[in-house]
Amino acid sequence: MDDFRNARINFNQYDFITPEEREKYLALPSTVEIRDREVDVDYDIDKRGGESIPVARLRLPKLTR
């Protein structure tokens, strides 16, 4: 298992995405402001009904009273 975890995997990112697409995705915000607080944004792909759907998830803080 250690060998697997420590294995070096080399690949060319441009085999998977064009430079233009990469720039577009890098321009997406990593945080948004909600009620004067910075909130992290996580991007992912969900599989629903055989389709890949892009999603953005916000990590909302717990409400304190």
Residue pairs with C-beta under 8 A, 6 or more apart in sequence:
13 22
14 22
17 25
25 43
28 41
28 43
28 56
29 41
30 40
30 41
31 38
31 39
31 40
31 41
32 38
32 39
32 41
32 58
33 39
34 58
34 60
37 61
39 58
39 59
39 60
39 61
40 58
40 59
41 56
41 57
41 58
41 59
42 56
42 57
42 58
42 59
43 54
43 55
43 56
43 57
44 54
44 55
44 57
45 52
45 53
45 54
45 55
46 52
46 53
46 55
47 53
